Amino acid sequence: MNIILAWVLHYLVARLREPSTWTALSAIGILYGLPSGTVDAVAQIVGGVLALAGVLMPERGHKAPVEDAPPARTVGGGDGA
């Protein structure tokens, strides 16, 4: 289930990054009677949220950092003898 949700989220974020998506959403909003200022404000808010999501999402193929592990213990006390 998590894989499907992650794929859908990735797909939606990818579509929202495209200028043509914003053009289409703006046109639909204006056709349904939203003032152009409202459409612009919504676009700026969503753009800011997506920018924040871009900062928080890891790069493709990049794993999240792992917490620092404690130093490994050596056999025999670690005095090198």
Secondary structure by P-SEA (a helix, b strand, c coil): caaaaaaaaaaaaaaaacaaaaaaaaaaaaaacccaaaaaaaaaaaaaaaaaaaaaccccccccccccccccccccccccc
